[in-house]
Amino acid sequence: MKTLKELLSGNYFAGVRGKLAKISIKRVGVNLLVFLFMLGFTLYAFRGYMVGGVVGEDYIWGGDGMAHVYKVAELTAYMKGGIYVDWSDMWYLGYHPYHFYSPLSYVIYAGIAYLVGDVGLGIRIGVASSFLMSMVGMYLVAWEIIGRFRLRAVYKHLICIVASIYYSYHPYSVNFLTFVNDLPAAFAFSFFPFAFYLYLRSLRGWGLANCVGCAVFLALTFLAHPYPGFFAALAMGLHLVLRSLLLRKILKSSITRGFMSMLGAGLLFLGLIAFWIIPYYYESGVLAQTGGYEWTIPIASVEPSRFFDPSMKSGWSPAYLGLLALSLLAAGLNNRKRIPENLIYIIMLAVSAYMALGVHAPLSLLNPLLHVGVYPDRAIILAVFCLACGLTSAGGSLFERLDDMRLPLKRKLLITGLCTVYLLSTIVDSSSASPSIGLSKPLPSFNDVCYFIRAQGDGDGRVLFIGPDAPLYSYSPALTGRGLAGGYYLQGSKIAYWTEYCRYFALKRNETAFALNKYKEYNVEYIVVDRRFLDLVNPLIREGALQVVYENSGYVVYRYLGHKGIIQSPPPSIFIIGNEYPASVVKGVLEDKKSGFTVTIGRSPYVDDYPLEELLSHDVLVLHSFTYHDKAAAESLLRDYVEAGKLLVVDMDGLYISWLSVNAGEFLGVNFSRELIYDEPGSDSWGAPLNVTYSALPVDNSFSKGMNPDGSPWYGVVYEGFSETLVEVNGGYKVVGVRDGIYFVGLNLFYHALLYNNSAEINLLRLICKPREPPKEEIFTYQVVKETPYEKVYRVVSNTTIDVLVSIAWSPHLKVTVNGEPATVVIQDRLIRLRLPKGENYIRITYVET
């Protein structure tokens, strides 16, 4: 035993320092070897990924890839120009490219591309780097889990390497990142384990720095891609709860500290993402993302058998978890003292698998993913992560149990060797120990099409692709240099649904006139058709609307002869003034794909909020469930509108003053009252089908019942004071008539027609509200003065006052001026409509940064 003098001597401490230095050098050397192995593994796995050539010509990213390439290219250009604009008129006819994915989803790719001077190379380096980071992050998580196990270091390193390969190169990860090519998810998948690693360290009493680091990496995960960020937070929450329940005797003193640490990290995380998530959800309401999530739920739900079927290692959303990996997880329970640790990850795996089942899960209404807008199959990545953690804990438990067994050396070595082979086999079983990841070679025929369109110059005409659904999202502006007239309508802008509809569904349903009108509005110049879908465009060819300008073995390129340019005459417009829901009922009745005109709801239910110039830009004005600030001013405005030769249709149902309903009164010289509609005036019976007893219009007398579907009586407005009655029902109720050129509709007929989907009533209302004159083609010329990512300037010259449609989707963040003065923008068919005075005018559209 050392004496006090010896303990205090410098020689002793020097010896200790020397031993610690040797241990530190050895540890650094081992860790360096581990990292070099990971680097070598990554380079080998991506040996087919680092190809030469030009993106879009020599190679492409399949799936969603080329759409993301466009965003990276835009962000890289912004970095070079020293600006940032969250807007592109080439994206969905003008939309926010970084609306669903934050700019941080692409900033790493753009930064690498900026440094190497090539977008394609930058993305390839970025994706490969994300896999390397993912391996390192998972290795650290595994080491933190297994660090306190009584094991030899070689076993610990082996188990951690297996876990890192399992997580990083599971078929789901490889498929999602290199086949579906959801590029933003690559760094989200790699940040995920780093966030969890720092979370584990914070629970072990490693201080504030780890809590802050955990929150930062969790925020980075979420901002790179919301789904992995959501699952990373969920993994931490599950682990914290299960750890507190299953290890409460061991960790009683640290449970409170753990919860407080995670509470602080959670608050910091929310603060870090608030700058994006709050505006995002606000914009989701303002820009009205098209709903379409619900019908995809069954498609995105994983059937239970897919977790255990080895054939599910390939294809869409590979779900095979690995039978060997699952059996090893169960084998880890053989070590009794490690059962609580193993149970944590077994339960986490079970919860994540349950969520991935979606509609196939028992008691599926309890599945949280069905209520938060997350596709169920995305939970596979959480299941893979939990199983990687479970493999670490189970593998450590198994080897620790072997070390505790008193066996002859040869037998122990044999069993240990078999267990090592078994551990390594889990990788081969559940993924591929030597995956080959590559890029797609563009089809020569498609490549030639893109080259042809690029060769046409930098015109403003857009490109429409008609072909299989799967590669549509890949037809991004990065391929042709032209705007894409298409829309990813599940997460797109208001206009995305209709661009997708006229690309395929309108043609399938022979709605030729509707499709051609939309092509004109959406500034479509070239239509590229996959030869397998040529039958869809035959009706357009018969109309003489298309001209072949290029063709090859795979595609035919047509020029749309109705192309008018970015500035064009607007289609006829019906404008509705009223409260949002009742106005949407009117819109639902009047919208007709065969009509060629558009139906737009005004920004305010107050009639006198609109200047006359704005109202005159519309051919028909319909009032329903409206109000006014000043009755005399409103009536004067409406009479001026009619005197200008426009059509006004008034429905007094729903009129209110100061939020109080008005059931009787006078407006524009006509008396109205809201009454119960009896089978005939003066009778006590009601509910029979409405009977048209007089009509000056061609009407099919097959109206629906005069009552609500629940059997209650029907109330509606009837009128007195018409100069001409056009329609009368039930022997005395005047429901359609004219006074001073103004048409009145009663009986709450718009709502009744839509409620019963009665074709006779709908046709009558469409007849009344149909523009009386054919649309006139405005005579004007225009030229592009300036086009930058944040500013567009157009010069328009005409001999008269005109209305023009600018084929750019409206956003609340666009600022429009005419001749330097703020312009009144009418949102027609989700595009920008303006009224211009006679002569030379300059339209300036700028994007106000958000």
ABEGO torsion letter per residue (X at the ends): XBBAAAAABAAAAAAAAAAAAAAAAAAAAAAAAAAAAAAAAAAAAAAAABBBEBBGAABBBBEAAAAAAAAAAAAAAAAAAGBBBBBBAABGGEBBAAAABBAAAAAAAAAAAAAAGBAAAAAAAAAAAAAAAAAAAAAAAAAAAAAABBBBAAAAAAAAAAAAAAAAABAAAAAAAAAAGBAAAAAAAAAAAAAAAAAAAAAAGAEAAAAAAAAAAAAAAAAABAAAAAAAAAAAAAAAAAAAAAAAAAAAAAAAAAAAAAAAAAAAAAAAAAAAAAAAAAAAAAAGBBBAAAAAAAAABBBAAAAABAAAABEBGBABAEAAAAAAAAAAAABAAAAAAAAAAAAAAAAAAAAAAEAABBGAAABAAAAAGBBAAAAAAAAAAAAAAAAAAAAAAAAAAAAABBBBAAAAAAAAAAAAAAAAAAAAAABBABBBBBBBBBBAAAAAAAAAAAAAEABABBBBBBBBAAAAAABBAAAAGBBBBBBBAAABBAAAAAAAAAAAAAAAAGBAAAAAAAAAAAGBABBBBBAAAAAAAAAAAAAGABBBABBBAABBBBBBAABAEABBBBBBBBBBBEBAAAAAAAAAAABBAAAGBBBBBBABABAAABBAAAAAABABBBBBGBBBABAAAAAAAAAAAAAAGBBBBBBABGBBBGGBBBABEBBGGBBBBBBBBBABBGBABBGBBBBBABBABBBBBBBBBBBBAAGBBBBBBBBBGBABBABBBGGGBBABBBBGGBBBBBGGAAAAAAAAGBAAAAAAAAAAABBABBBBBBBBBBBBABBBAABBBBBBBBABBBBBBBBBBBBAABBBBBGGBBBBBBBBGGBBBBBBBBEBBBBBBBBBBX
